[in-house]
Structure formats: C-alpha cells, structure tokens
Amino acid sequence: MSFSQAEEPVCRQRGDPENPQICKDGNIILGGIFSFHSSWKERQDTFRHKPLPLKCTSLNFRDFQFAQAMIFAIEEINNSTDLLPGISLGYKMYDACGSVARSVRAALALANGNEAVSAPTEEQCTKPAQVQAIMGDTSSSPCMAIATVIGPFYIPMISHFATCACLSDKTKYPSFLRTIPSDYYQSRALAQLVKHFGWTWVGAIRTNDDYGNNGMATFTETAQQLGICLEYSVPFFRTDSPDKIRKIIDIIKASSSKVIVAFLSHMDMDVLIHELAKNNMTGYQWVGSEGWILDSQTAEMDRHHILDGAIGLSIPKAHVSGMREFILNVKPLNSSGHEIFTEFWETLFSCKFKQSESSTGSERECTGHEDLTGVQNGFTDMSLMPIFNNVYKGVYAVAHALHSILGCNKTCQYKGQLDPLTILQHIRTIHFKTKEGDEVYFNQNGDPAAKYEIINWQPTENGIVDFVTVGLHKASLPADKQLKVQNNSLVWTQNSKQVPVSVCSEKCPPGTRKVLQKGKPVCCYDCIRCAEGEISNTTDSITCVRCQPEFWSNERRDACVKKEAEFLSYEEIMGVLLTATSLFGTFMTVGVAVIFFRHRKSPIVRANNSELSFLLLFSLTLCFLCSLTFIGRPSDWSCMLRHTAFGITFVLCISCVLGKTMVVLMAFRATLPGSNVMKWFGPVQQRLSVLAFTLIQVVICILWLSISPPFPLKNFMGFKDKIILECALGSALGFWAVLGYIGLLAIFCFILAFLARKLPDNFNEAKFITFSMLIFCAVWITFIPAYVSSPGKFSVAVEIFAILASSFGLLICIFIPKCYIILLKPEKNTKKNMMGKVAQK
C-alpha cells in the first residue's frame, strides 16, 4: 500500500519492494502470479528484527509452463493486426511460492508498483493501478486472498486453475473470473462417476485448503443424495507432520472401502504418493479430481504403480497451434527475468552457469543453448495443454475487452490507464472464439461452461502411464444424460479388467429389504427376507410391499402370484366321497321307498302310517340331494339354495317323524275305553300338521332371503395363501333361526318318542324314532362347535357330514328294521304278530 508523509515530496511504498521475476514493458501491462517454486523454508522469527523474505524452494516446472503460455498469448496478440492493433501488451509476473501471504504481496505490488511518484504535499498519494488485469493464481486459497484484497478496486483477476466453488460468490469476489469450471460441477460429476460404477462405500482424502475442503463438501452432499457413504474423509496438506501423515495411512489401512476419492492438488498428491509407496498401499481404486489426474509429473513419481487404473475428471484436451514449440524454445539468456530462468535452466539440465553464486566448479557448465528436444521431464511434457489453453483464453479475454473499450479498428484510441471497473464489465460480457474454435464466455458468476473428460490411467508395457479418455461429462445436459462412459475400454487397479467392488454391504436381492445396522451409515445394512404376503421386486429395496388381497407372495418373495381359490369341489377326493355318500343315501332311500311301495298292503307298512312313511322317504331323498348344493364353486343362486333347501327339507323330514310319533301316541290313547282321540288326529290333521310345521320354516327362509340373503364371499382371512370361496350367511340371525327351528322340532319329536317308547304294541316304532332323534340331536349338537372351528372348505364338509349323518340316522333307525322284517322275516309281517302283545294281555 502507499503512504504519504508531509515532509516528503514523493509517494513511495513502505517496506521492501517486490520485484517481478519475469517482466516486459508495454502500453498496457498485464500481471501474472504463478508459483515458480512449490514450497518454502520455514524461518524461526524472533520478533526482534524485521522478518526476512521467504526462501522459496522446489522449482515448479508446471507454473513455468503456465507463465510461458501467458507470454505466448501476449506475443501472439502483439503480432496480430486484428486484435489491439498498434497497442503492445507487457507483463509482470511474480513468484508466489505456493504461499498465500506471498501471493497477496505480489497482488499489491501489481496494483501499486514500486516507483516513487511525485505528489504535492496537499494531495493524497493516489494513482491508477499499474496493471489492467491479473492472470493467476494456480490454486484456490491464494486466489481467494488476492480477490479479497483487489476486489474493492475491481481489478480483473482471471485464474486458469482455481476451481473452488466459493469463488463464484460475486458478493465476496466481485472481480474474480476463471477459465476453468467451478468445483461445484466437478464435485457433482465425481459423485455421479462413483455412483455409475456402483461404489457406495468409499474413502476420501482432500487437500486441507479451500480447494479441497469446499470441493469435498459438495462431493459429500451430492454423494449422500445418490446413496453413497463416506467411510472416512481426511484432510491432508503437503507440509503436514509425519505423525499426522501416519494417522492418515493407518485410517486407510483399517478401512474396508477399496475406492478412494482424492480431491487433491498435484503438489499434495506428489507428497502423498511418496508416503503411500513407503507403506506399500496398493490395490486401491483411486478417483481423482482435475488437480492431479492429468499430471504427468504425478504419474512419473508413481514408480510403485499405486495409482495405476485411476479414474477421474480433467479439462477437455486442447491444442493451441504454436504453443508447444514456443514453450520448448525458451532460452535463459534471451529471457526477461534472467535470475529465475537461470535457476530453471540449471535445474532442467543439472548444470551451473559460471556466474552462478552457487556454482562450485565441479558441476557441468551451462551454455544456455542446450537443446530441449531430447529431454523428457516435467517441463517438456505437454499433458497439461488444457490448462495452458485456459491461460491462453484468459489473456485473450482481456485483449478482446480492451479491443472493445478502445474502439479498435485499424488503430486503437489509447490515451492512458483505463478504469479497472470498465475493463471488468467488458470482460464479463465478451463472447468470442479462439483460433482453434473454442468458445470463450463467462456466466453471471464469472465461470465458463462446465465440461469434463473422464481420464483413465492405463499403464503401458514400458512402464509409462497413458492418459486415456474413456468418457465425457457435460453439466449443461439433463441429469440422466450428463455422464457417458465407455466401460469396455477401462483398466482398473492392478491392471484388472473387472470393475472393483466397494460396498459396505452387498446389494439386497429382490425378495428382501434393507435394515440399517445400528450405529453405522445408511450404506451398511442387513438384508431381511420379506414377510409372507409381502414382496420386493427391486434390488436394494428399503421396504416390502404387501400384495393385494387376491394375491400372495411367491417362494422367493419377489412377485405376487394369484392366490389359489379354495372351495369344496367335485374334483377333489373329499368332494367325491361326499357326493358318493349323498348319492348312495339317495339311492338307498329310493330303494326303501320301492320296497315299501311293493309291500304297501302288508301289515307292517299299513300299521305305521304308510302315507307319512312315503312323505318321510321323499323328504329324506331331498335331504340327501340338498347336500350336493354345498359342493362346487359358490354362486348367488347356490348360496341361497343350499341353506334354504337344507332348512325346508329337514323341517319337512322332522315334521313327518313328529307326525308318526304323534300317530303312535294317539293310536295308543284310542285303545283306551271311552277315548275319541283319533277323530281329532286323523289323516287330514296329520297332513295339515306337516304342512303347518313346514310353512313356518318356509316363512323364516323367505324373510331371510328378503332381508339379507346368503351371498358368495371371498374370504382372505382364513388362510394367508388361499382365497376361501364360501357362502356368507348374510343374516346370521336368519341362519340360526332356521337351525333353531329344526332343533326345536327335533327336541319336541324326541320327547314325544321317548314318552311312547314302551307302549305295548309290536308295531310301536316310537323306540326307533327315539333312537333316530337321539342320533339327530347328537349330530347337530356336535355340528355347531365343529362348524365354527373348521377352516375354509372343511366347514362346508362338516355341514354336509351333519346333513348326511342325520339323514342316514333317520333312514336306518326308522326304516331298516321294517325292511328287515319285510324282506328277511316275512312270517312276522302279519296282523296277528303286530297285535301279539295285546293278545297276550
């Protein structure tokens, strides 16, 4: 900064002057800040004397190349008649040594200059900026510091390699622009790349500065959105202590992830490779940022092939005609900045110039005319041509802005220093194409369009790494089309052709769901099989979906299959047996009826009210047949028919039995002296009683069918994997009213028969009716709990069994003894025998 003292007639800078390492005069001066050295020696300050300047060490060929690219662009513009005709561009380049503090000093020197300026004592020490724009720096942290300092003065600053997304904030860095995309896009692209190969469990190492920390923060955020987990994320800086580096190595060794995302600068990667090699850290798949993935010096230092197969993002390859030849044509004796070029030349060829202070006389002498053509080192390597092109585009962006401001046609109207804000505003709006056809423009944040090539480190037979382009990423495209990778051309770590696997837990196959492991990231989980009735048909499903009611999960739990409909059918064994039993009972009843009809005039048939007997046989036939309505697929008609037919036919049957019982009682009472009972219970009354009892059941059934009839129902609750097709009762009251009425008649019949069981007549059948009613009641009493507890089609089978059992009970107990006498004991089938007991009395 400049200060003024009243007694001095000039303005001069306080402190030691900062002189540029490389410079050239011109009408308009452009500044450049590069790290010609990558490190410095720490000095122990005593705070008693003024600190000495930093002693820079470790010559950095890369930034020498960047400086040469800037000089090439300036010389090309100066020789052009189309751009800034008549205007010569000069330059001043400073060495930042990789130090933020030194970068700021260089920026202030470029803004102020070191010249003493005359100024009257009553005026302030003010003057325009010495440079119209600053090119650099290479790293993000120095750029942030520089942009903070020169931002209020709106001096344009264009970086070729500072990618931190934070520099897009124009409220903090209003004068900063760059020709390399923001790390916002690179970090997201790296996360998409990791996701593309199915790596969900990765480690991360970042440079412990603004470039690494901000870039990794965006990567971490995007990775979480894509379902990627970081097992660890450690900061690293090239000046870290051995203990700290040892801890990082231990973390990597103890980890289970096999993929490491390295968001590092090339200088930090160079140091890290050395430490990894000492610990034989091979077998890891590295994913790199543009800071080192295309750096040939990094590849050359990787003698243990730790990074073989690495994949990462880089700026698209570029070609600038004439630049390679210009860079390799450098001569130290003909270059401005003789001192720095002397050091560079001596390091490049391992020689010493005679006038060099460090020369001991034992080294090979430098001539300054050594040929670079046959030399293979970091300076002659042109793999960073895309970054050289960024420097080239930055210089041309300033030139085009100046060309517009000065209204250049054949000549330019240059009258002195220009307003930095005016230059900055014009740079923001420029849009042109370079001679190679590359478009150059800046968005509202001062960033170019984001486009990356995907680079794969593929070792060759001679041990040299080949940087192979295997894909492309364009941030301007829709999210699903941004990334394109040629998977078949990739080489992975340890020269493998198989994509490495790096997951905390293997993918959960269809039929399972993920359950997070307690205390671990979301990528660590167990695969739990879906419960019955639930499925998952995708890999890594977090939930199992319940099947629709009519479907059930298959054995693998990955698809819903239609449930088997279960009902009592005629095809299955149980249905066949019940059908056969029902038909057997029907034919048996018809057989009995035929026997009775053929012997209808015999005493035993006539003595037991043949009319009621034939009506009873008819009702038993219907009882046997109605059981068939319970077999088969339920329908609206079958459901209504089965219960009503069952109820009416059984009431008809019980009514007949009840009538026969009452006939026996009345017949006995009629034999008593003075009894006139039979005239009140003759054939007409018997028919009316049967009709009346049956009509009551008919009325109950009509009411049931009218109010809430039975209907077919798909029961999903009885069995998990089956649909029970059954007949819902509709009205449970109607069903139990039908059964209750049958039960009431049966009990009444049983009581009467029990009372008449010992009447003194051989033709008395009351004892057989008693026994049949006993069986009937026992069957239906046991039916109720069996029916309620039986699942599915078995409840129908229980009901059919009850119908058949009670029907057989009535048929056998009442009619078989008579058939026995008719067919096998005809001698007993006489009126005398029927009245035998009475005669004995």
URQUI-V78883 format. One record per run of one state. SS is the DSSP state (@ for helix, = for strand, . for the rest). FROM is the first residue (numbers start at 1). TO is the last residue. If there is no record, write none. Layout:
ss->SS from->FROM to->TO
ss->SS from->FROM to->TO
This chain:
ss->. from->1 to->1
ss->= from->2 to->3
ss->. from->4 to->9
ss->= from->10 to->13
ss->. from->14 to->21
ss->= from->22 to->24
ss->. from->25 to->27
ss->= from->28 to->34
ss->. from->35 to->36
ss->= from->37 to->41
ss->. from->42 to->54
ss->= from->55 to->59
ss->. from->60 to->60
ss->@ from->61 to->78
ss->. from->79 to->88
ss->= from->89 to->95
ss->. from->96 to->99
ss->@ from->100 to->112
ss->. from->113 to->116
ss->= from->117 to->118
ss->. from->119 to->132
ss->= from->133 to->136
ss->. from->137 to->139
ss->@ from->140 to->151
ss->. from->152 to->155
ss->= from->156 to->159
ss->. from->160 to->164
ss->@ from->165 to->168
ss->. from->169 to->175
ss->= from->176 to->178
ss->. from->179 to->182
ss->@ from->183 to->196
ss->. from->197 to->200
ss->= from->201 to->207
ss->. from->208 to->209
ss->@ from->210 to->225
ss->. from->226 to->228
ss->= from->229 to->236
ss->. from->237 to->241
ss->@ from->242 to->254
ss->. from->255 to->258
ss->= from->259 to->263
ss->. from->264 to->265
ss->@ from->266 to->278
ss->. from->279 to->284
ss->= from->285 to->288
ss->. from->289 to->295
ss->@ from->296 to->301
ss->. from->302 to->310
ss->= from->311 to->315
ss->. from->316 to->322
ss->@ from->323 to->328
ss->. from->329 to->331
ss->@ from->332 to->334
ss->. from->335 to->337
ss->@ from->338 to->349
ss->. from->350 to->351
ss->= from->352 to->352
ss->. from->353 to->364
ss->= from->365 to->365
ss->. from->366 to->384
ss->@ from->385 to->405
ss->. from->406 to->419
ss->@ from->420 to->429
ss->. from->430 to->430
ss->= from->431 to->433
ss->. from->434 to->438
ss->= from->439 to->441
ss->. from->442 to->450
ss->= from->451 to->459
ss->. from->460 to->464
ss->= from->465 to->474
ss->. from->475 to->478
ss->@ from->479 to->481
ss->. from->482 to->482
ss->= from->483 to->485
ss->. from->486 to->486
ss->@ from->487 to->489
ss->. from->490 to->491
ss->= from->492 to->492
ss->@ from->493 to->495
ss->= from->496 to->496
ss->. from->497 to->511
ss->= from->512 to->516
ss->. from->517 to->524
ss->= from->525 to->529
ss->. from->530 to->533
ss->= from->534 to->535
ss->. from->536 to->544
ss->= from->545 to->546
ss->. from->547 to->550
ss->= from->551 to->553
ss->. from->554 to->559
ss->= from->560 to->562
ss->. from->563 to->563
ss->= from->564 to->566
ss->. from->567 to->572
ss->@ from->573 to->598
ss->. from->599 to->602
ss->@ from->603 to->606
ss->. from->607 to->609
ss->@ from->610 to->630
ss->. from->631 to->635
ss->@ from->636 to->670
ss->. from->671 to->677
ss->@ from->678 to->680
ss->. from->681 to->682
ss->@ from->683 to->708
ss->. from->709 to->710
ss->= from->711 to->715
ss->. from->716 to->721
ss->= from->722 to->728
ss->. from->729 to->731
ss->@ from->732 to->755
ss->. from->756 to->765
ss->@ from->766 to->789
ss->. from->790 to->792
ss->@ from->793 to->824
ss->. from->825 to->825
ss->@ from->826 to->828
ss->. from->829 to->830
ss->@ from->831 to->834
ss->. from->835 to->835
ss->@ from->836 to->840
ss->. from->841 to->841
